[in-house]
Amino acid sequence: MLTHSQIWRGVDRLAERTGLSPSGLARQAGLDPTTFNPSKRISADGTKLRWPSTESIAKALAAARLGFEDFAALAAGAAGGRSVPLIGFAQAGSHGYFDDAGFPVGAGWEEVRFPGVDDEDAYALEIAGDSMAPVYRDGDRIVVAPHAAPRRGDRVVVKTRSGEVMAKELGRVTNQSVELVSLNPAYDNRVLDTADIVWMARIVWASQ
């Protein structure tokens, strides 16, 4: 949930992104020039928070040619939406699609847009099957960040040396083994030898 300060930060960053002041953004959106002014963000006596209307945000985004996901990313402090390569789970398990560090190789991938993260090597995977339901369902898209160090409790995608690719919750980790907790209670948890894991990447976003 975005806070009052985050929403207005999103407006300010949206204006900056388009090279305008908040009043300039309002004019470009066909709104009253004072719509996004600081004086509109709190009541005159300073006791009541004022929020921009959904209509004004929608018009500002249309003027800037950005989507609401981009605005949410700007409001939350991220860099804004961007496109990342989309890979199917079946491809992820095949040879030739990833290097040994878990980065996609080659070109010509379909791309999807999502709220930005700092990892420039982030990419999306499309879920297949029900083994990760109800958290992730068939057709959902998740974005993983290979450079983000996963910690216990994080949701991760793991590829094994046998070519298996799975999304799990990271459990206990030792020098010799990694525990992976199933998201679907119908499937057993897994404990893998560290040497059997080719790569592991943290899930940072999901489109559901």
mmCIF file of the C-alpha atoms, coordinates in Angstrom:
data_MODEL
# 
_entry.id   MODEL 
# 
loop_
_atom_site.group_PDB 
_atom_site.id 
_atom_site.type_symbol 
_atom_site.label_atom_id 
_atom_site.label_alt_id 
_atom_site.label_comp_id 
_atom_site.label_asym_id 
_atom_site.label_entity_id 
_atom_site.label_seq_id 
_atom_site.pdbx_PDB_ins_code 
_atom_site.Cartn_x 
_atom_site.Cartn_y 
_atom_site.Cartn_z 
_atom_site.occupancy 
_atom_site.B_iso_or_equiv 
_atom_site.pdbx_formal_charge 
_atom_site.auth_seq_id 
_atom_site.auth_comp_id 
_atom_site.auth_asym_id 
_atom_site.auth_atom_id 
_atom_site.pdbx_PDB_model_num 
ATOM 1   C CA . MET A 1 1   ? 0.000  0.000   0.000   1.00 0.00 ? 1   MET A CA 1 
ATOM 2   C CA . LEU A 1 2   ? 1.378  3.408   -0.975  1.00 0.00 ? 2   LEU A CA 1 
ATOM 3   C CA . THR A 1 3   ? 1.420  6.154   1.639   1.00 0.00 ? 3   THR A CA 1 
ATOM 4   C CA . HIS A 1 4   ? 0.417  9.794   1.208   1.00 0.00 ? 4   HIS A CA 1 
ATOM 5   C CA . SER A 1 5   ? 4.063  10.886  0.960   1.00 0.00 ? 5   SER A CA 1 
ATOM 6   C CA . GLN A 1 6   ? 4.857  8.125   -1.539  1.00 0.00 ? 6   GLN A CA 1 
ATOM 7   C CA . ILE A 1 7   ? 1.955  9.098   -3.813  1.00 0.00 ? 7   ILE A CA 1 
ATOM 8   C CA . TRP A 1 8   ? 3.106  12.696  -3.923  1.00 0.00 ? 8   TRP A CA 1 
ATOM 9   C CA . ARG A 1 9   ? 6.703  11.583  -4.407  1.00 0.00 ? 9   ARG A CA 1 
ATOM 10  C CA . GLY A 1 10  ? 5.464  9.598   -7.395  1.00 0.00 ? 10  GLY A CA 1 
ATOM 11  C CA . VAL A 1 11  ? 3.850  12.751  -8.808  1.00 0.00 ? 11  VAL A CA 1 
ATOM 12  C CA . ASP A 1 12  ? 7.057  14.739  -8.321  1.00 0.00 ? 12  ASP A CA 1 
ATOM 13  C CA . ARG A 1 13  ? 9.216  12.040  -9.904  1.00 0.00 ? 13  ARG A CA 1 
ATOM 14  C CA . LEU A 1 14  ? 6.747  11.671  -12.773 1.00 0.00 ? 14  LEU A CA 1 
ATOM 15  C CA . ALA A 1 15  ? 7.090  15.402  -13.424 1.00 0.00 ? 15  ALA A CA 1 
ATOM 16  C CA . GLU A 1 16  ? 10.901 15.153  -13.261 1.00 0.00 ? 16  GLU A CA 1 
ATOM 17  C CA . ARG A 1 17  ? 10.864 12.228  -15.658 1.00 0.00 ? 17  ARG A CA 1 
ATOM 18  C CA . THR A 1 18  ? 8.960  14.284  -18.218 1.00 0.00 ? 18  THR A CA 1 
ATOM 19  C CA . GLY A 1 19  ? 11.224 17.311  -17.661 1.00 0.00 ? 19  GLY A CA 1 
ATOM 20  C CA . LEU A 1 20  ? 8.464  19.401  -16.089 1.00 0.00 ? 20  LEU A CA 1 
ATOM 21  C CA . SER A 1 21  ? 7.549  20.952  -12.787 1.00 0.00 ? 21  SER A CA 1 
ATOM 22  C CA . PRO A 1 22  ? 4.457  19.577  -11.001 1.00 0.00 ? 22  PRO A CA 1 
ATOM 23  C CA . SER A 1 23  ? 2.438  22.535  -12.317 1.00 0.00 ? 23  SER A CA 1 
ATOM 24  C CA . GLY A 1 24  ? 3.844  21.974  -15.815 1.00 0.00 ? 24  GLY A CA 1 
ATOM 25  C CA . LEU A 1 25  ? 2.813  18.316  -15.646 1.00 0.00 ? 25  LEU A CA 1 
ATOM 26  C CA . ALA A 1 26  ? -0.681 19.366  -14.589 1.00 0.00 ? 26  ALA A CA 1 
ATOM 27  C CA . ARG A 1 27  ? -0.938 21.757  -17.556 1.00 0.00 ? 27  ARG A CA 1 
ATOM 28  C CA . GLN A 1 28  ? 0.272  19.086  -19.978 1.00 0.00 ? 28  GLN A CA 1 
ATOM 29  C CA . ALA A 1 29  ? -2.373 16.726  -18.573 1.00 0.00 ? 29  ALA A CA 1 
ATOM 30  C CA . GLY A 1 30  ? -5.114 19.298  -19.158 1.00 0.00 ? 30  GLY A CA 1 
ATOM 31  C CA . LEU A 1 31  ? -5.577 19.948  -15.447 1.00 0.00 ? 31  LEU A CA 1 
ATOM 32  C CA . ASP A 1 32  ? -5.632 23.097  -13.365 1.00 0.00 ? 32  ASP A CA 1 
ATOM 33  C CA . PRO A 1 33  ? -1.960 24.159  -13.031 1.00 0.00 ? 33  PRO A CA 1 
ATOM 34  C CA . THR A 1 34  ? -2.228 24.084  -9.227  1.00 0.00 ? 34  THR A CA 1 
ATOM 35  C CA . THR A 1 35  ? -3.491 20.463  -9.086  1.00 0.00 ? 35  THR A CA 1 
ATOM 36  C CA . PHE A 1 36  ? -0.145 19.018  -7.997  1.00 0.00 ? 36  PHE A CA 1 
ATOM 37  C CA . ASN A 1 37  ? 1.213  22.030  -6.117  1.00 0.00 ? 37  ASN A CA 1 
ATOM 38  C CA . PRO A 1 38  ? 2.561  21.499  -2.564  1.00 0.00 ? 38  PRO A CA 1 
ATOM 39  C CA . SER A 1 39  ? -0.279 23.677  -1.225  1.00 0.00 ? 39  SER A CA 1 
ATOM 40  C CA . LYS A 1 40  ? -2.752 21.038  -2.462  1.00 0.00 ? 40  LYS A CA 1 
ATOM 41  C CA . ARG A 1 41  ? -1.174 18.233  -0.443  1.00 0.00 ? 41  ARG A CA 1 
ATOM 42  C CA . ILE A 1 42  ? -2.308 19.254  3.032   1.00 0.00 ? 42  ILE A CA 1 
ATOM 43  C CA . SER A 1 43  ? -5.154 21.366  4.384   1.00 0.00 ? 43  SER A CA 1 
ATOM 44  C CA . ALA A 1 44  ? -4.582 25.051  5.081   1.00 0.00 ? 44  ALA A CA 1 
ATOM 45  C CA . ASP A 1 45  ? -4.505 24.448  8.830   1.00 0.00 ? 45  ASP A CA 1 
ATOM 46  C CA . GLY A 1 46  ? -2.056 21.551  8.382   1.00 0.00 ? 46  GLY A CA 1 
ATOM 47  C CA . THR A 1 47  ? -4.303 18.968  10.046  1.00 0.00 ? 47  THR A CA 1 
ATOM 48  C CA . LYS A 1 48  ? -5.626 16.984  7.074   1.00 0.00 ? 48  LYS A CA 1 
ATOM 49  C CA . LEU A 1 49  ? -3.765 15.134  4.331   1.00 0.00 ? 49  LEU A CA 1 
ATOM 50  C CA . ARG A 1 50  ? -4.996 15.717  0.801   1.00 0.00 ? 50  ARG A CA 1 
ATOM 51  C CA . TRP A 1 51  ? -4.586 13.101  -1.910  1.00 0.00 ? 51  TRP A CA 1 
ATOM 52  C CA . PRO A 1 52  ? -4.521 13.526  -5.695  1.00 0.00 ? 52  PRO A CA 1 
ATOM 53  C CA . SER A 1 53  ? -7.580 12.102  -7.413  1.00 0.00 ? 53  SER A CA 1 
ATOM 54  C CA . THR A 1 54  ? -7.322 8.938   -9.467  1.00 0.00 ? 54  THR A CA 1 
ATOM 55  C CA . GLU A 1 55  ? -8.526 10.966  -12.456 1.00 0.00 ? 55  GLU A CA 1 
ATOM 56  C CA . SER A 1 56  ? -5.683 13.460  -12.112 1.00 0.00 ? 56  SER A CA 1 
ATOM 57  C CA . ILE A 1 57  ? -3.116 10.656  -11.787 1.00 0.00 ? 57  ILE A CA 1 
ATOM 58  C CA . ALA A 1 58  ? -4.573 8.885   -14.821 1.00 0.00 ? 58  ALA A CA 1 
ATOM 59  C CA . LYS A 1 59  ? -4.412 12.068  -16.919 1.00 0.00 ? 59  LYS A CA 1 
ATOM 60  C CA . ALA A 1 60  ? -0.842 12.766  -15.807 1.00 0.00 ? 60  ALA A CA 1 
ATOM 61  C CA . LEU A 1 61  ? 0.229  9.223   -16.728 1.00 0.00 ? 61  LEU A CA 1 
ATOM 62  C CA . ALA A 1 62  ? -1.474 9.524   -20.117 1.00 0.00 ? 62  ALA A CA 1 
ATOM 63  C CA . ALA A 1 63  ? 0.366  12.800  -20.739 1.00 0.00 ? 63  ALA A CA 1 
ATOM 64  C CA . ALA A 1 64  ? 3.663  11.174  -19.763 1.00 0.00 ? 64  ALA A CA 1 
ATOM 65  C CA . ARG A 1 65  ? 2.829  8.000   -21.740 1.00 0.00 ? 65  ARG A CA 1 
ATOM 66  C CA . LEU A 1 66  ? 3.458  5.755   -18.768 1.00 0.00 ? 66  LEU A CA 1 
ATOM 67  C CA . GLY A 1 67  ? 1.410  3.073   -17.034 1.00 0.00 ? 67  GLY A CA 1 
ATOM 68  C CA . PHE A 1 68  ? 0.281  2.819   -13.432 1.00 0.00 ? 68  PHE A CA 1 
ATOM 69  C CA . GLU A 1 69  ? 2.938  0.180   -12.713 1.00 0.00 ? 69  GLU A CA 1 
ATOM 70  C CA . ASP A 1 70  ? 5.539  2.757   -13.709 1.00 0.00 ? 70  ASP A CA 1 
ATOM 71  C CA . PHE A 1 71  ? 3.937  5.267   -11.344 1.00 0.00 ? 71  PHE A CA 1 
ATOM 72  C CA . ALA A 1 72  ? 3.895  2.735   -8.498  1.00 0.00 ? 72  ALA A CA 1 
ATOM 73  C CA . ALA A 1 73  ? 7.597  2.081   -9.040  1.00 0.00 ? 73  ALA A CA 1 
ATOM 74  C CA . LEU A 1 74  ? 8.379  5.803   -9.017  1.00 0.00 ? 74  LEU A CA 1 
ATOM 75  C CA . ALA A 1 75  ? 6.295  6.313   -5.874  1.00 0.00 ? 75  ALA A CA 1 
ATOM 76  C CA . ALA A 1 76  ? 8.046  3.432   -4.121  1.00 0.00 ? 76  ALA A CA 1 
ATOM 77  C CA . GLY A 1 77  ? 11.457 4.849   -4.991  1.00 0.00 ? 77  GLY A CA 1 
ATOM 78  C CA . ALA A 1 78  ? 12.389 2.496   -7.853  1.00 0.00 ? 78  ALA A CA 1 
ATOM 79  C CA . ALA A 1 79  ? 13.635 3.599   -11.239 1.00 0.00 ? 79  ALA A CA 1 
ATOM 80  C CA . GLY A 1 80  ? 10.307 3.128   -12.997 1.00 0.00 ? 80  GLY A CA 1 
ATOM 81  C CA . GLY A 1 81  ? 9.055  0.409   -15.264 1.00 0.00 ? 81  GLY A CA 1 
ATOM 82  C CA . ARG A 1 82  ? 11.213 -1.233  -17.888 1.00 0.00 ? 82  ARG A CA 1 
ATOM 83  C CA . SER A 1 83  ? 11.204 -4.254  -20.165 1.00 0.00 ? 83  SER A CA 1 
ATOM 84  C CA . VAL A 1 84  ? 12.903 -7.547  -19.364 1.00 0.00 ? 84  VAL A CA 1 
ATOM 85  C CA . PRO A 1 85  ? 13.225 -10.788 -21.374 1.00 0.00 ? 85  PRO A CA 1 
ATOM 86  C CA . LEU A 1 86  ? 10.469 -13.366 -20.826 1.00 0.00 ? 86  LEU A CA 1 
ATOM 87  C CA . ILE A 1 87  ? 11.441 -17.041 -20.700 1.00 0.00 ? 87  ILE A CA 1 
ATOM 88  C CA . GLY A 1 88  ? 9.238  -20.092 -20.244 1.00 0.00 ? 88  GLY A CA 1 
ATOM 89  C CA . PHE A 1 89  ? 9.937  -22.603 -17.488 1.00 0.00 ? 89  PHE A CA 1 
ATOM 90  C CA . ALA A 1 90  ? 10.487 -25.310 -20.101 1.00 0.00 ? 90  ALA A CA 1 
ATOM 91  C CA . GLN A 1 91  ? 13.159 -23.195 -21.797 1.00 0.00 ? 91  GLN A CA 1 
ATOM 92  C CA . ALA A 1 92  ? 14.732 -22.409 -18.441 1.00 0.00 ? 92  ALA A CA 1 
ATOM 93  C CA . GLY A 1 93  ? 15.336 -26.111 -17.903 1.00 0.00 ? 93  GLY A CA 1 
ATOM 94  C CA . SER A 1 94  ? 16.870 -26.708 -21.328 1.00 0.00 ? 94  SER A CA 1 
ATOM 95  C CA . HIS A 1 95  ? 20.490 -26.363 -22.348 1.00 0.00 ? 95  HIS A CA 1 
ATOM 96  C CA . GLY A 1 96  ? 21.652 -23.264 -24.176 1.00 0.00 ? 96  GLY A CA 1 
ATOM 97  C CA . TYR A 1 97  ? 19.239 -20.724 -22.724 1.00 0.00 ? 97  TYR A CA 1 
ATOM 98  C CA . PHE A 1 98  ? 21.242 -19.697 -19.637 1.00 0.00 ? 98  PHE A CA 1 
ATOM 99  C CA . ASP A 1 99  ? 24.889 -19.357 -18.750 1.00 0.00 ? 99  ASP A CA 1 
ATOM 100 C CA . ASP A 1 100 ? 26.344 -20.988 -15.639 1.00 0.00 ? 100 ASP A CA 1 
ATOM 101 C CA . ALA A 1 101 ? 25.528 -17.935 -13.518 1.00 0.00 ? 101 ALA A CA 1 
ATOM 102 C CA . GLY A 1 102 ? 21.823 -18.049 -14.370 1.00 0.00 ? 102 GLY A CA 1 
ATOM 103 C CA . PHE A 1 103 ? 21.717 -15.220 -16.916 1.00 0.00 ? 103 PHE A CA 1 
ATOM 104 C CA . PRO A 1 104 ? 19.739 -15.600 -20.176 1.00 0.00 ? 104 PRO A CA 1 
ATOM 105 C CA . VAL A 1 105 ? 21.881 -15.837 -23.288 1.00 0.00 ? 105 VAL A CA 1 
ATOM 106 C CA . GLY A 1 106 ? 21.098 -14.984 -26.891 1.00 0.00 ? 106 GLY A CA 1 
ATOM 107 C CA . ALA A 1 107 ? 18.608 -12.521 -28.317 1.00 0.00 ? 107 ALA A CA 1 
ATOM 108 C CA . GLY A 1 108 ? 15.079 -12.429 -29.702 1.00 0.00 ? 108 GLY A CA 1 
ATOM 109 C CA . TRP A 1 109 ? 13.296 -13.007 -26.377 1.00 0.00 ? 109 TRP A CA 1 
ATOM 110 C CA . GLU A 1 110 ? 9.749  -11.751 -25.957 1.00 0.00 ? 110 GLU A CA 1 
ATOM 111 C CA . GLU A 1 111 ? 9.777  -8.908  -23.433 1.00 0.00 ? 111 GLU A CA 1 
ATOM 112 C CA . VAL A 1 112 ? 7.445  -7.873  -20.621 1.00 0.00 ? 112 VAL A CA 1 
ATOM 113 C CA . ARG A 1 113 ? 7.252  -4.610  -18.714 1.00 0.00 ? 113 ARG A CA 1 
ATOM 114 C CA . PHE A 1 114 ? 7.387  -4.413  -14.918 1.00 0.00 ? 114 PHE A CA 1 
ATOM 115 C CA . PRO A 1 115 ? 8.167  -1.921  -12.145 1.00 0.00 ? 115 PRO A CA 1 
ATOM 116 C CA . GLY A 1 116 ? 11.944 -1.506  -12.154 1.00 0.00 ? 116 GLY A CA 1 
ATOM 117 C CA . VAL A 1 117 ? 14.471 -2.959  -9.745  1.00 0.00 ? 117 VAL A CA 1 
ATOM 118 C CA . ASP A 1 118 ? 18.166 -2.216  -9.466  1.00 0.00 ? 118 ASP A CA 1 
ATOM 119 C CA . ASP A 1 119 ? 19.315 -5.488  -11.063 1.00 0.00 ? 119 ASP A CA 1 
ATOM 120 C CA . GLU A 1 120 ? 19.948 -4.761  -14.746 1.00 0.00 ? 120 GLU A CA 1 
ATOM 121 C CA . ASP A 1 121 ? 20.087 -8.516  -15.437 1.00 0.00 ? 121 ASP A CA 1 
ATOM 122 C CA . ALA A 1 122 ? 16.561 -9.178  -14.126 1.00 0.00 ? 122 ALA A CA 1 
ATOM 123 C CA . TYR A 1 123 ? 14.350 -11.326 -16.343 1.00 0.00 ? 123 TYR A CA 1 
ATOM 124 C CA . ALA A 1 124 ? 10.861 -12.829 -16.286 1.00 0.00 ? 124 ALA A CA 1 
ATOM 125 C CA . LEU A 1 125 ? 9.765  -16.457 -16.178 1.00 0.00 ? 125 LEU A CA 1 
ATOM 126 C CA . GLU A 1 126 ? 6.291  -17.692 -17.119 1.00 0.00 ? 126 GLU A CA 1 
ATOM 127 C CA . ILE A 1 127 ? 4.889  -20.271 -14.701 1.00 0.00 ? 127 ILE A CA 1 
ATOM 128 C CA . ALA A 1 128 ? 3.772  -23.605 -16.151 1.00 0.00 ? 128 ALA A CA 1 
ATOM 129 C CA . GLY A 1 129 ? 1.653  -26.142 -14.270 1.00 0.00 ? 129 GLY A CA 1 
ATOM 130 C CA . ASP A 1 130 ? 0.221  -26.134 -10.764 1.00 0.00 ? 130 ASP A CA 1 
ATOM 131 C CA . SER A 1 131 ? 3.209  -27.174 -8.663  1.00 0.00 ? 131 SER A CA 1 
ATOM 132 C CA . MET A 1 132 ? 3.564  -23.607 -7.325  1.00 0.00 ? 132 MET A CA 1 
ATOM 133 C CA . ALA A 1 133 ? -0.154 -22.926 -6.738  1.00 0.00 ? 133 ALA A CA 1 
ATOM 134 C CA . PRO A 1 134 ? -1.805 -21.202 -5.016  1.00 0.00 ? 134 PRO A CA 1 
ATOM 135 C CA . VAL A 1 135 ? 1.034  -18.655 -4.777  1.00 0.00 ? 135 VAL A CA 1 
ATOM 136 C CA . TYR A 1 136 ? 1.896  -18.798 -8.488  1.00 0.00 ? 136 TYR A CA 1 
ATOM 137 C CA . ARG A 1 137 ? -0.497 -20.277 -11.038 1.00 0.00 ? 137 ARG A CA 1 
ATOM 138 C CA . ASP A 1 138 ? -0.141 -21.474 -14.611 1.00 0.00 ? 138 ASP A CA 1 
ATOM 139 C CA . GLY A 1 139 ? 0.471  -18.444 -16.845 1.00 0.00 ? 139 GLY A CA 1 
ATOM 140 C CA . ASP A 1 140 ? 1.612  -16.098 -14.063 1.00 0.00 ? 140 ASP A CA 1 
ATOM 141 C CA . ARG A 1 141 ? 4.836  -14.216 -14.729 1.00 0.00 ? 141 ARG A CA 1 
ATOM 142 C CA . ILE A 1 142 ? 7.520  -13.715 -12.128 1.00 0.00 ? 142 ILE A CA 1 
ATOM 143 C CA . VAL A 1 143 ? 10.595 -11.492 -12.298 1.00 0.00 ? 143 VAL A CA 1 
ATOM 144 C CA . VAL A 1 144 ? 13.838 -12.719 -10.774 1.00 0.00 ? 144 VAL A CA 1 
ATOM 145 C CA . ALA A 1 145 ? 16.985 -10.761 -9.923  1.00 0.00 ? 145 ALA A CA 1 
ATOM 146 C CA . PRO A 1 146 ? 20.146 -12.876 -10.309 1.00 0.00 ? 146 PRO A CA 1 
ATOM 147 C CA . HIS A 1 147 ? 22.286 -10.375 -8.383  1.00 0.00 ? 147 HIS A CA 1 
ATOM 148 C CA . ALA A 1 148 ? 19.968 -10.163 -5.371  1.00 0.00 ? 148 ALA A CA 1 
ATOM 149 C CA . ALA A 1 149 ? 21.338 -12.336 -2.574  1.00 0.00 ? 149 ALA A CA 1 
ATOM 150 C CA . PRO A 1 150 ? 18.477 -14.562 -1.352  1.00 0.00 ? 150 PRO A CA 1 
ATOM 151 C CA . ARG A 1 151 ? 17.861 -14.998 2.357   1.00 0.00 ? 151 ARG A CA 1 
ATOM 152 C CA . ARG A 1 152 ? 15.880 -17.529 4.322   1.00 0.00 ? 152 ARG A CA 1 
ATOM 153 C CA . GLY A 1 153 ? 12.161 -16.951 3.747   1.00 0.00 ? 153 GLY A CA 1 
ATOM 154 C CA . ASP A 1 154 ? 12.647 -15.423 0.284   1.00 0.00 ? 154 ASP A CA 1 
ATOM 155 C CA . ARG A 1 155 ? 10.917 -16.954 -2.714  1.00 0.00 ? 155 ARG A CA 1 
ATOM 156 C CA . VAL A 1 156 ? 13.480 -18.143 -5.229  1.00 0.00 ? 156 VAL A CA 1 
ATOM 157 C CA . VAL A 1 157 ? 13.847 -19.911 -8.565  1.00 0.00 ? 157 VAL A CA 1 
ATOM 158 C CA . VAL A 1 158 ? 16.381 -22.724 -8.586  1.00 0.00 ? 158 VAL A CA 1 
ATOM 159 C CA . LYS A 1 159 ? 17.870 -24.696 -11.442 1.00 0.00 ? 159 LYS A CA 1 
ATOM 160 C CA . THR A 1 160 ? 19.506 -28.061 -10.747 1.00 0.00 ? 160 THR A CA 1 
ATOM 161 C CA . ARG A 1 161 ? 22.200 -29.866 -12.693 1.00 0.00 ? 161 ARG A CA 1 
ATOM 162 C CA . SER A 1 162 ? 19.553 -32.298 -13.945 1.00 0.00 ? 162 SER A CA 1 
ATOM 163 C CA . GLY A 1 163 ? 17.775 -29.383 -15.681 1.00 0.00 ? 163 GLY A CA 1 
ATOM 164 C CA . GLU A 1 164 ? 14.894 -29.095 -13.216 1.00 0.00 ? 164 GLU A CA 1 
ATOM 165 C CA . VAL A 1 165 ? 13.655 -25.548 -12.597 1.00 0.00 ? 165 VAL A CA 1 
ATOM 166 C CA . MET A 1 166 ? 11.445 -24.808 -9.606  1.00 0.00 ? 166 MET A CA 1 
ATOM 167 C CA . ALA A 1 167 ? 10.084 -21.894 -7.597  1.00 0.00 ? 167 ALA A CA 1 
ATOM 168 C CA . LYS A 1 168 ? 10.232 -22.462 -3.850  1.00 0.00 ? 168 LYS A CA 1 
ATOM 169 C CA . GLU A 1 169 ? 10.710 -20.654 -0.560  1.00 0.00 ? 169 GLU A CA 1 
ATOM 170 C CA . LEU A 1 170 ? 14.274 -20.704 0.661   1.00 0.00 ? 170 LEU A CA 1 
ATOM 171 C CA . GLY A 1 171 ? 14.638 -22.594 3.936   1.00 0.00 ? 171 GLY A CA 1 
ATOM 172 C CA . ARG A 1 172 ? 17.711 -23.590 5.904   1.00 0.00 ? 172 ARG A CA 1 
ATOM 173 C CA . VAL A 1 173 ? 21.036 -23.212 4.091   1.00 0.00 ? 173 VAL A CA 1 
ATOM 174 C CA . THR A 1 174 ? 24.307 -24.895 5.074   1.00 0.00 ? 174 THR A CA 1 
ATOM 175 C CA . ASN A 1 175 ? 27.635 -25.304 3.314   1.00 0.00 ? 175 ASN A CA 1 
ATOM 176 C CA . GLN A 1 176 ? 26.498 -28.692 2.047   1.00 0.00 ? 176 GLN A CA 1 
ATOM 177 C CA . SER A 1 177 ? 22.751 -28.374 1.451   1.00 0.00 ? 177 SER A CA 1 
ATOM 178 C CA . VAL A 1 178 ? 19.842 -26.065 0.671   1.00 0.00 ? 178 VAL A CA 1 
ATOM 179 C CA . GLU A 1 179 ? 16.307 -26.597 1.947   1.00 0.00 ? 179 GLU A CA 1 
ATOM 180 C CA . LEU A 1 180 ? 13.526 -25.546 -0.443  1.00 0.00 ? 180 LEU A CA 1 
ATOM 181 C CA . VAL A 1 181 ? 10.016 -25.232 0.997   1.00 0.00 ? 181 VAL A CA 1 
ATOM 182 C CA . SER A 1 182 ? 7.179  -25.992 -1.442  1.00 0.00 ? 182 SER A CA 1 
ATOM 183 C CA . LEU A 1 183 ? 4.662  -23.240 -2.127  1.00 0.00 ? 183 LEU A CA 1 
ATOM 184 C CA . ASN A 1 184 ? 2.030  -25.888 -2.906  1.00 0.00 ? 184 ASN A CA 1 
ATOM 185 C CA . PRO A 1 185 ? 1.286  -28.078 0.160   1.00 0.00 ? 185 PRO A CA 1 
ATOM 186 C CA . ALA A 1 186 ? 0.551  -30.992 -2.173  1.00 0.00 ? 186 ALA A CA 1 
ATOM 187 C CA . TYR A 1 187 ? 4.234  -31.140 -3.075  1.00 0.00 ? 187 TYR A CA 1 
ATOM 188 C CA . ASP A 1 188 ? 7.034  -32.198 -0.742  1.00 0.00 ? 188 ASP A CA 1 
ATOM 189 C CA . ASN A 1 189 ? 9.782  -29.891 0.437   1.00 0.00 ? 189 ASN A CA 1 
ATOM 190 C CA . ARG A 1 190 ? 13.201 -30.525 -1.084  1.00 0.00 ? 190 ARG A CA 1 
ATOM 191 C CA . VAL A 1 191 ? 16.700 -30.665 0.342   1.00 0.00 ? 191 VAL A CA 1 
ATOM 192 C CA . LEU A 1 192 ? 19.365 -30.371 -2.359  1.00 0.00 ? 192 LEU A CA 1 
ATOM 193 C CA . ASP A 1 193 ? 23.099 -30.772 -2.187  1.00 0.00 ? 193 ASP A CA 1 
ATOM 194 C CA . THR A 1 194 ? 24.734 -27.421 -2.821  1.00 0.00 ? 194 THR A CA 1 
ATOM 195 C CA . ALA A 1 195 ? 26.784 -29.010 -5.607  1.00 0.00 ? 195 ALA A CA 1 
ATOM 196 C CA . ASP A 1 196 ? 23.557 -29.999 -7.419  1.00 0.00 ? 196 ASP A CA 1 
ATOM 197 C CA . ILE A 1 197 ? 22.383 -26.394 -7.782  1.00 0.00 ? 197 ILE A CA 1 
ATOM 198 C CA . VAL A 1 198 ? 23.430 -24.611 -10.973 1.00 0.00 ? 198 VAL A CA 1 
ATOM 199 C CA . TRP A 1 199 ? 21.931 -21.248 -9.979  1.00 0.00 ? 199 TRP A CA 1 
ATOM 200 C CA . MET A 1 200 ? 19.415 -19.653 -7.638  1.00 0.00 ? 200 MET A CA 1 
ATOM 201 C CA . ALA A 1 201 ? 17.722 -16.267 -8.154  1.00 0.00 ? 201 ALA A CA 1 
ATOM 202 C CA . ARG A 1 202 ? 15.407 -14.309 -5.863  1.00 0.00 ? 202 ARG A CA 1 
ATOM 203 C CA . ILE A 1 203 ? 11.858 -13.551 -7.031  1.00 0.00 ? 203 ILE A CA 1 
ATOM 204 C CA . VAL A 1 204 ? 11.306 -9.785  -6.804  1.00 0.00 ? 204 VAL A CA 1 
ATOM 205 C CA . TRP A 1 205 ? 7.937  -9.301  -8.542  1.00 0.00 ? 205 TRP A CA 1 
ATOM 206 C CA . ALA A 1 206 ? 4.959  -11.287 -9.781  1.00 0.00 ? 206 ALA A CA 1 
ATOM 207 C CA . SER A 1 207 ? 2.183  -10.477 -12.271 1.00 0.00 ? 207 SER A CA 1 
ATOM 208 C CA . GLN A 1 208 ? -0.956 -12.318 -11.174 1.00 0.00 ? 208 GLN A CA 1 
# 
